[in-house]
């Protein structure tokens, strides 16, 4: 069976591989198709698309968005949108504005946690021209403060973001229709996580999915490396009930998330079928 991966991060956000290196790894592993879904950034899609064309790997441009929904934060993977569409551009400007604002204050707040950090020290870790939260994360990784990335967010970045009142994101109600207007597909990522619907009953999760569908959500991850059997069964039931597009991926971050392999997850526990890619391409503009 031909495998694909529709949830992948590069060093444009919080992965350790460059976009071209991600494609090279996909080719090495025999993946047929791939999406680059960096957090709040499309800056790596061009490089990845060129590398994919040369490698013979089919490619869908993407981006993972953090959206606010009913006092929760969800991750939505956007796939196959037209990045030049006015609705996408309007949304993207707002997203980038949120991620790049008050970086001087964020750095000062982290320094108060006894971390050696300054704008000058972070500057070399920018990859898209401006300091953003991911440049700060990459700098913190370089200090070897943790073996994994998540503790850096949990201990240093996110608490400071909260203290500064910078925790607002675009809303699901504005993000989902904008991606749809730009010809893209929107997929709810890892519904079972804190950045998802964790803590709700199955009935409450279903109600939330129905509401998100009404707002424009048209996909959901059927496969994710640490779904339980019950999680996957629930996802499949929701995909069928709301006629959602099935997606799936490893949430690959390279060395920044050890143990999760591109295309195969944890100890080869997922295999996203090529038919998902074909189905998505029938519903989006940029495959």
FENPEFEN-V531891 format. One record per residue. N is the residue number from 0. RES is the residue in one small letter. SS is DSSP state (H for helix, E for strand, L for the rest). OMEGA is omega as a letter, one per 30 degrees, with the letter a starting at -180 (999 if undefined). Layout:
BEGIN
n->[N;N]
res->[RES;RES]
ss->[SS;SS]
omega->[OMEGA;OMEGA]
END
This chain:
BEGIN
n->[0;1;2;3;4;5;6;7;8;9;10;11;12;13;14;15;16;17;18;19;20;21;22;23;24;25;26;27;28;29;30;31;32;33;34;35;36;37;38;39;40;41;42;43;44;45;46;47;48;49;50;51;52;53;54;55;56;57;58;59;60;61;62;63;64;65;66;67;68;69;70;71;72;73;74;75;76;77;78;79;80;81;82;83;84;85;86;87;88;89;90;91;92;93;94;95;96;97;98;99;100;101;102;103;104;105;106;107;108;109;110;111;112;113;114;115;116;117;118;119;120;121;122;123;124;125;126;127;128;129;130;131;132;133;134;135;136;137;138;139;140;141;142;143;144;145;146;147;148;149;150;151;152;153;154;155;156;157;158;159;160;161;162;163;164;165;166;167;168;169;170;171;172;173;174;175;176;177;178;179;180;181;182;183;184;185;186;187;188;189;190;191;192;193;194;195;196;197;198;199;200;201;202;203;204;205;206;207;208;209;210;211;212;213;214;215;216;217;218;219;220;221;222;223;224;225;226;227;228;229;230;231;232;233;234;235;236;237;238;239;240;241;242;243;244;245;246;247;248;249;250;251;252;253;254;255;256;257;258;259;260;261;262;263;264;265;266;267;268;269;270;271;272;273;274;275;276;277;278;279;280;281;282;283;284;285;286]
res->[x;x;x;x;x;x;x;x;x;x;x;x;x;x;x;x;x;x;x;x;x;x;x;x;x;x;x;x;x;x;x;x;x;x;x;x;x;x;x;x;x;x;x;x;x;x;x;x;x;x;x;x;x;x;x;x;x;x;x;x;x;x;x;x;x;x;x;x;x;x;x;x;x;x;x;x;x;x;x;x;x;x;x;x;x;x;x;x;x;x;x;x;x;x;x;x;x;x;x;x;x;x;x;x;x;x;x;x;x;x;x;x;x;x;x;x;x;x;x;x;x;x;x;x;x;x;x;x;x;x;x;x;x;x;x;x;x;x;x;x;x;x;x;x;x;x;x;x;x;x;x;x;x;x;x;x;x;x;x;x;x;x;x;x;x;x;x;x;x;x;x;x;x;x;x;x;x;x;x;x;x;x;x;x;x;x;x;x;x;x;x;x;x;x;x;x;x;x;x;x;x;x;x;x;x;x;x;x;x;x;x;x;x;x;x;x;x;x;x;x;x;x;x;x;x;x;x;x;x;x;x;x;x;x;x;x;x;x;x;x;x;x;x;x;x;x;x;x;x;x;x;x;x;x;x;x;x;x;x;x;x;x;x;x;x;x;x;x;x;x;x;x;x;x;x;x;x;x;x;x;x;x;x;x;x;x;x]
ss->[L;L;E;E;E;L;L;E;L;L;L;L;L;L;L;L;L;L;H;H;H;H;H;H;H;H;H;H;L;L;L;L;E;E;E;E;L;L;E;L;L;L;L;L;H;H;H;H;H;H;H;H;H;H;H;L;L;E;E;E;E;E;E;E;E;E;E;E;E;L;L;E;E;E;E;E;E;E;E;L;L;L;L;L;L;H;H;H;H;H;H;H;H;H;H;H;H;H;H;H;L;L;H;H;H;H;H;H;H;H;H;L;L;L;L;L;L;L;H;H;H;H;H;L;L;L;L;L;L;L;L;L;H;H;H;H;H;H;H;H;H;H;L;L;L;L;L;L;L;H;H;H;H;H;H;H;H;H;H;H;H;H;H;L;L;L;L;L;L;E;E;H;H;H;H;H;H;H;H;H;H;L;L;L;E;E;E;E;L;L;L;L;L;L;L;L;L;L;L;L;L;H;H;H;H;H;H;H;H;H;H;H;H;H;H;L;L;L;E;E;E;E;E;L;L;L;L;L;H;H;H;H;H;H;H;H;H;H;H;H;H;L;L;L;E;E;E;E;L;L;L;E;L;H;H;H;H;L;L;L;E;L;L;L;E;L;L;L;L;L;L;E;E;H;H;H;H;H;H;H;H;L;L;L;L;L;L]
omega->[l;a;l;l;a;l;a;l;l;l;l;l;a;l;a;l;l;l;l;l;l;l;l;l;l;l;a;a;l;l;a;a;a;l;l;a;l;a;l;a;l;a;a;a;l;l;a;a;l;a;a;l;l;a;a;l;l;a;l;l;a;l;l;a;l;a;l;a;l;l;l;l;l;l;l;l;l;a;l;l;l;a;l;a;a;a;l;a;l;l;a;l;l;l;a;l;l;a;a;a;l;l;l;l;l;l;l;a;l;l;l;l;l;l;l;a;l;l;a;l;a;a;a;a;l;l;a;l;a;l;l;a;a;l;l;l;a;l;l;l;a;l;l;l;a;l;a;a;a;l;l;l;a;a;a;a;a;l;l;l;l;a;a;a;a;a;l;l;l;a;l;a;l;a;a;l;a;l;l;a;l;l;a;l;l;a;l;a;l;a;a;a;l;l;a;a;l;l;l;l;l;l;l;l;l;l;l;l;l;l;l;l;l;l;l;l;l;l;a;a;l;a;l;a;a;l;l;l;l;l;a;l;l;l;a;l;a;l;a;a;a;l;l;l;l;l;l;l;a;a;a;l;a;a;a;l;a;l;l;a;l;l;a;l;a;a;l;a;l;l;a;a;l;a;l;l;a;a;l;a;l;a;a;a;a;l;999]
END
